[in-house]
Amino acid sequence: MKTRVTTMAGVVVAGLAATGCTPPAPLGPQPNAQLGPRLSSPQIAAEMVGNTGIGARTATNAPYQMYVAPDGTLASRIYDRTDSGTWRITGDDFFCTTWRVDFDGKEVCHDVHKAGVAIELHSPTALEQLTFVPGNHLQ
């Protein structure tokens, strides 16, 4: 019996080696990355409100854009898919978003950091590194 188990394991390993593996796609920013200095609520508003953030989506490296409208609404585009939602800035320096589709419509609050020209939106499961430019560039 011992010989059969060892032989079967050898066949499985040989089979996996013979099929070869395709290298994974490059990853986008990771949630455990080293973050820049954290921004306060007024700094978050000054950097983001009325502006469009452009960058890569966490773990997929997909091109991502997000417009933070002064009226408390959001719009985003990733490839050809769009989403909309609302945002708020809390008194304890979090930028919270509720998307219609993303995150199953649940509110997610991000601590916000600045790294050079990039704004980093960080939560336990996501890190978006976006460069904000004035105005709405999603229209």
N, C-alpha and C positions, 0 to 999 in steps of 0.2 A: 504494500500500500504506500509506503514511504517513497518508493521509487516512482510510482505513478504521479504523486503530488509534485515531486521535484521536476519530473518531465513536463507536466502540464504547465507549471510556472515558467519553465524555460521556453516553451512554445509561445506563451502569451508575450513574454518579453521580446522574443525574436520577432514576433508578428508586429508588435508596436514599433520596434526599431526599423523594420522593413518598410512600414508605411510612410515614414518621414513626417516631419512636422513643419507647418508653415509658420514663419516667425510672426509674432503678434504685431498688430499695428502700433505705432508710437502712441504713448499715452499723453494726455493733456496734463494740466496742473493737478497735483495731488493734494488731498486735504491735510496731509501731515507735513507739508512743505514748510520751510522757514519763512515766517511772515514778517512784513515790514512793521513800522510803528502803527499802533492802533489809533484810529481817528475818533474824535468826539462827535456828538450829534450835530453841532453847527458845522464842523468840518465835512461830515458826510453830506449834509445838505448842499454846501458850497461846491463840492466836487461832482455830485451826481445829479441833482435836481435840474431838469431842463436840458439834460445832456444824454448822448447816446454812448454806451460802453461797447467797445469792440474788442473781441479776443477769442480765446479757445475755451470750449466746454470741458469741464472736469472729466478726466479719464478717457475721453474719446478724441480729443484734439479737434473736434468739429468746429468750424467757424460759427461764432455766436455774436449776436448783437442784441442790446437791450436799451430801450428808451425809457427814462424815468421822467414822466410828465409832472409839471408843477401841480396839477390837479389831483395827484395821488394815484394816477393810473400808470400801468406798465404795458409795454409792448415788446415782444421779442421775436427774433428769427434765428432759426438754426437750419441751415440748408434752405429748403423751400417751405419748412413748417413754421407757422407763426403761432403765437400764444398771446394772451392778454391777461391782465390781473390788476392788483392794487399793491401799494406799498405804504409803509409808515416807518418813521424813525422814532425809536423809543427814548425815554429820558435817560436810560442807562446805556446809550450809545450802540444800539443794534439797529440794523436796516432789515426790516421784516417784509417779506413778499408773500402774496397769495396769488398763485397762478390758476387760471381756469383749468389747464390740463396738467402741466408739470407738477410734480410732487403730489399728485392726486388731489389738487385743490386745497391742500393743507398749508397753513402758514408755516414758513421757515424763516427764522431770524438768523442773520449773519452778523458776526463781528466784522468790522471793516478796517482794512489796513492800507497803507500807502507804501509802495516799493518802487522808487524812482518815479516814472510817470504813470505806472499801473496802479489801479485800485484793486485790492484783493477782497472779495466777498467770501468769507470763510464760515462754514458750519461744520458740525461733526461728520457730515457725509459729502461735502462739496467744497471746492475752491474754484472760484471764477477769477481770473486775472484779466481785467478789462482796462483799456485806455479810453477815457471819456473825452468826447469832442462835443462842442456846443451844438445844440439843436437836435431835432429829430431826423435821423438818417435812415429810418425804416420806411418812409413813405415812398 
